[in-house]
Structures are given as C-alpha cells and as structure tokens.
C-alpha cells in the first residue's frame, strides 16, 4: 500500500470535521502528488502533539521559520509508509526524544488546514505520549523547545494548538 492509499484510508476512517475531511479527500483525489511538498496547490502534512500526561504538560517547539509555538510536524517523506509513521518520525526528529514516543490509539485526533510560506498545509494531527523520563533536544528546525502545563498552552500558542490539545485530552 502506498502512502497516498494510507492517507485516503485514514481520512475515510476519521470521524468528525466532515467538511474539512472531504476537502482533504478531494485534494488527494485530484492531486496524485498531494502528499508532497512539491504540490503547489497544497499538501498533506503530519504532526503530533507530544504529551506527558503524568505531569500534565505538552512539549512545544518554537518553529524557526514561523516563529510560533507549535506541535511537532511537517512534510511527508518518501520513506514514510503511513501518515502515523510520518507524524511519529516528525515528533521524534523535532523533539529530540529518540525512542519511546507512542501515538494515542484511534488515529488522528484533529485536522487543521493552514497557509504557510510554502503552500497550504492540510495537516493530519496526532497525539504522541512521551515516555517516562523523556529528555528533549532542540533540532535545527527550532529556536526553542519547552514543556508547557496544559493550562499555559493558550497563553503561548494559537487556537489550532489549543484545539489540538483539547482533542488529545478528550482521548486520554
């Protein structure tokens, strides 16, 4: 199965956000390259909010280009077999947590469409649980990396991150 096929299956199985979900499915139906950064009409991306439920906090990155506190995430790569794998890879790369991250079961927790300097991102958002004793490390894509208590996320991040946190917490 290709990553494109996986994305279609994941989106068809996603419950909620029906209009936006259909936008994603229509995009993939009309753009065979709709998962890749080269698709100028926009592309599917994968992200994961890293959560430490035992300590009631999330790990956010201060994105180098966008200068915003965000969840870990980005473009799919040819080696990614699934959207979940892409989200987990991005979370590990950008958090510096090399092993032990696990995605919450049940698939994506949210969809979020937003414009970036390269194109529209049709982001498929997951939540990843941090292992006990996780040690983060700043990547080249970040200006900073920091744990925030749940209650402080709205003070530093935009509404899309807040909605992602709310959806992830509802799944815990």
C-alpha positions in Angstrom: 0.0 0.0 0.0 1.3 3.5 -0.9 1.4 6.4 1.5 -1.3 8.0 -0.7 -3.5 4.9 -0.2 -2.9 5.0 3.5 -3.8 8.7 3.7 -7.1 8.1 1.9 -7.9 5.2 4.3 -7.0 7.2 7.3 -9.1 10.1 6.2 -12.1 8.0 5.3 -12.0 6.4 8.7 -11.6 9.7 10.6 -14.8 10.7 12.3 -15.5 14.4 12.7 -14.8 17.6 10.9 -16.7 16.3 7.9 -16.4 19.3 5.6 -12.6 19.6 6.2 -12.1 15.9 5.9 -13.8 16.0 2.5 -11.5 18.8 1.4 -8.6 16.6 2.2 -10.1 13.6 0.3 -10.9 15.8 -2.7 -7.4 17.1 -2.7 -5.9 13.6 -2.8 -8.4 12.6 -5.5 -7.3 15.4 -7.8 -3.6 15.5 -6.9 -1.7 12.3 -7.1 1.3 14.3 -5.7 -0.9 15.8 -2.9 1.3 14.4 -0.1 4.5 16.0 -1.3 5.9 19.5 -0.7 6.3 19.9 -4.5 2.5 20.1 -4.8 2.0 23.8 -5.1 -1.8 23.6 -4.6 -1.1 22.4 -1.0 -0.1 19.1 0.5 -1.0 16.7 3.3 1.3 17.1 6.3 1.5 15.1 9.5 2.1 16.3 13.1 2.0 15.1 16.6 1.4 16.9 19.9 3.9 15.4 22.4 2.1 14.9 25.7 3.3 13.9 29.2 0.0 13.1 30.9 1.7 12.1 34.2 3.0 15.6 34.6 0.1 17.4 32.8 2.2 19.1 30.2 2.9 19.2 26.4 6.2 19.8 24.5 6.0 22.6 22.0 8.6 23.8 19.6 9.3 27.5 18.7 9.4 27.0 14.9 12.4 28.6 13.4 10.7 29.9 10.2 7.2 30.6 11.6 8.3 31.9 15.0 5.3 30.3 16.7 5.0 27.7 19.4 3.6 24.6 17.6 3.3 20.9 17.9 6.0 18.8 16.1 5.2 18.1 12.5 5.9 18.7 8.9 6.2 17.3 5.4 5.8 13.6 4.5 8.9 11.9 3.1 9.2 9.1 0.6 10.3 6.6 3.3 7.1 7.2 5.3 4.8 4.2 4.9 1.9 5.7 6.7 0.7 9.1 8.0 1.0 7.8 11.5 4.7 6.9 10.8 5.3 10.4 9.3 3.8 12.1 12.4 5.9 9.9 14.8 9.1 10.5 12.8 8.5 14.2 12.9 7.8 14.1 16.6 11.0 12.2 17.3 13.1 14.4 15.0 11.8 17.7 16.3 11.6 16.8 20.0 14.9 15.0 20.1 13.2 12.2 22.0 14.9 9.3 20.1 12.8 6.4 21.4 9.7 5.6 23.4 7.2 8.0 21.8 3.9 6.3 21.1 0.8 7.6 19.3 -2.5 7.6 21.0 -4.6 4.9 19.6 -7.6 5.6 17.4 -5.8 7.5 14.6 -5.6 11.3 14.1 -7.2 13.5 16.8 -7.8 16.5 14.5 -7.4 18.0 11.1 -6.2 21.6 10.6 -5.8 23.5 7.3 -3.5 26.5 7.4 -1.4 28.5 5.0 2.4 28.5 5.3 5.1 30.2 3.3 5.4 27.1 1.0 1.7 26.3 0.4 -1.5 25.3 2.1 -0.9 22.5 4.7 -3.6 20.0 5.1 -2.3 18.8 8.5 -3.4 15.4 9.9 -2.8 15.8 13.6 -1.9 13.0 16.1 -1.0 13.0 19.7 2.1 11.2 21.0 2.7 10.1 24.6 6.2 10.8 25.9 7.9 8.0 27.7 8.7 8.4 31.4 11.9 10.4 31.9 11.9 11.7 28.3 14.7 14.1 27.5 14.1 16.6 24.7 16.8 18.2 22.5 16.3 21.2 20.2 16.5 20.4 16.5 17.7 22.6 13.6 14.1 23.5 12.9 13.5 25.0 16.3 14.5 28.2 18.1 13.4 26.7 21.4 11.7 23.6 22.8 9.8 23.7 26.0 7.3 21.8 28.2 4.2 23.8 29.0 1.5 22.9 31.5 -1.8 22.3 29.8 -3.3 25.5 31.3 -0.5 27.6 29.8 -0.8 26.5 26.2 -3.4 29.1 25.3 -1.0 31.8 26.6 1.8 30.9 24.1 0.2 29.1 21.2 -2.5 29.9 18.7 -6.0 28.4 18.6 -5.1 25.5 16.4 -2.7 24.1 19.0 -5.2 24.7 21.8 -7.9 22.8 19.8 -5.4 20.0 19.2 -4.6 19.8 22.9 -8.3 19.7 23.8 -9.0 16.9 21.3 -6.0 15.0 22.5 -7.0 15.3 26.2 -10.5 14.1 25.3 -8.9 10.9 24.0 -6.7 10.2 27.1 
